[in-house]
Amino acid sequence: MSADSWNADFLPRTTLETLGFKALGRDVLVHSTCVLRNCGAIALGDGVRIDPFTVVSVAGGAEIGAFTHIAAHCLLTGAEAIVIGAFSGLSHGGKILSATAEFSGGGLAPPMIPADYRCDRAAPVRLGDHALIGANSVVLPGADLGDGAAFGALALIKGRHEPWTLNAGAPAKKIGMRDRDSVLAAEKSFRASLA
């Protein structure tokens, strides 16, 4: 497949502009099969790419930082804000939830039930710059991931995670550290190439 035929599947800039995003950076690619709800509360930074069959439906708004990649079949959803820093990535099938039903009791779970009868847990989610989320991982409401925090495939991510850590498991736990200096040097070099 040529680069031209691949890019043809992404929405043209003129279409993106008609969707009324809160902010729309330069060179943004959003695949034509994506579902985007509440675009007026979605900010996309320069160079963001959102791949096929991804759903972004966040009542509290979403901010996706520059040069962040959201792979195919991902889901960003919930009642509270989701903020993803620059140069971050959400791998295939990853999910970021800023609200979930509370299953231990106290209410009904289906979303079509009025709020007075449900027992939901909602909290903002933040991923720092250079955060990486492995394939089929789930980020739960209230997660706060420091800059450079990285998570292996199938991770269950909740709570606060320190910057530049390598994490894995369900629930995700620290297993090592990333090389902060080399990542930031690569970012600096990349940004210089854009000038």
N, C-alpha and C positions, 0 to 999 in steps of 0.2 A: 504494500500500500504506500503510495507516495505521500509526502507531506501535504501536498495540495488537496488530495482527496480526504485525508484525515481532517484538515482544517475546515473543509467544506461542511462537516457535520456539526461544527460549532456555530452558535448564533452570531450573525453579523453585528457589528457595533451599533448600527442603526436600530436593530431590534432591541438590543440591550438598553439603549437609551430610552426607548418607549416604555420600558417596564417600570421606570420611576424609582430606581435604587436611591437609597439615602446618599451613597457615594459610589462612584464608578471610576476606578483607576484606568490607566492606559494599558493596552494590550491584554485585556481580560478575555479569557476563553471560557464560555459556558456551553456545554454540549446541548444540542437541541432536544434530547430526551429527558433533561432534568426537570424536576418539579420545584418551582420557586414560589412560595407564598409569602405575603406581607413584604414585598420588595421595598416598600418605602422605609422599612426598618432594617434593611440589609446594606452594609457597606463593604465593597470589594476593593482591595488595594491594587496597585499596579502589578501586572503579571500574574494575577490569580488565575488558576485553571481548575475548573470543576468538570469532572468526567461523566460519562454516560450513567443514566439511571440513578442519579443522586437526588435526594429530596432535602430541601432546606425550607423548613416550616417552623419558625421560631417566633412565638407571639411577642416575646420580650426583645426581639431584634438580634441580629447577628453581625459581627464584624470579623472579616477575614483579611488578615494582613498581607502585605506585598509579597509576591513570589511564593505564595502558599498553594499547595496542590491538594485537592480533594479528589481522591480516586473514585472509580466506578462503584456503584451500589452502596454509597454511604448515606447516612441519615444524620441530619442536624435538626433536632426538634425539642420543643418544650415551651413552658410558660415564661421562663426567665431568659436573660441575655446569654448568648454564647459568644465569647471573644477568643479569636485565634490570632496569635502574633505572626510576624513576618517570617518567611523562610521555613514554615512549618509544613507538616504533611499528615494527612489522614489516609491510611492505606485502604485497599479494597475491602468493602463490607464494614468499615468502621462506623461506629455510632456514637454520637455525642447527645446526651439527654439532659435537658435542664429541668425536666419534670418527670416523675414516675408515679404510678399508683402505689399506695402503701398496702401491701398484701396481708399484714398481720391483723387487720380488722379495723373497725371504726367507720367503715363506709363501703360504698360500692365502687367498683373499678372502671366500668366502661365509660369512655369519654362522652358519650351522648347523654349520660345522666347529669342532671344539674349539679353544680358545684356544691350546693348545700348537702348533698347526699354522698359525696365522694370524700375520700381521704387521700389526697395527693401530697407528694413531697416535691417542692420546687425550690431551686436555688441556682443562681448564676454559675456558669462554668467559664474558666479562664485557662487558656493554654498560652504560655509565654512564647517569645520568639524562638525559632529553631526547635520547637517541640515536635516529636515524631510519635505517631500512634500506629502500631502494627495492624496487620490485616485482621478483620473480624473482632477487633477489640471494642469494648464498651466503656465509655466515660460517663459516670453517673452525676446527678445533680450535686452541685457544690464543689466539684473537683477544681483544684487550683494547682496547675502544673507550672513549675518554674521554667525560666529560659533554658532551652536545651534538654529538658527532660525527655527521655525516649523510652518507649514501651514496646515489648515484643508482641508478636501475634497472639491473639486470643486473651489479651490481658483484660482484667476487670479493674477499672481505674476509679478510685474514689478518694476523697480527702485531698490533703496537701502533699505535694512531692517536690523535693528539693531540686534546685537548678543543676543541670548537667549530669543527672544520674541516669543510669541504665536500669530499667525495671522490667519485671516479667511476673506472670502468674495471675491467679484469681483467688484472692485479691492481689493486685500488683505490689511487689516488694522490690526494694533496691537490690541489685545484683552486681553493680559496678559503677564506674564513672566514665563519662565521655571526655574527649579531648577538646575542651572549650577553646583553647588558643588556635588550634588548626581550623576549627569551624569558623571562628570569627575572622581569621586571616583569609579564608576562602571567600567569605562574604565581602570583605574589604576589596579583594582583588576583583570579584565579580562586579561590584558597584563601580569600581574604577573603569572597567571595560565598557560600562554604559555611557560614560561621559563623552 
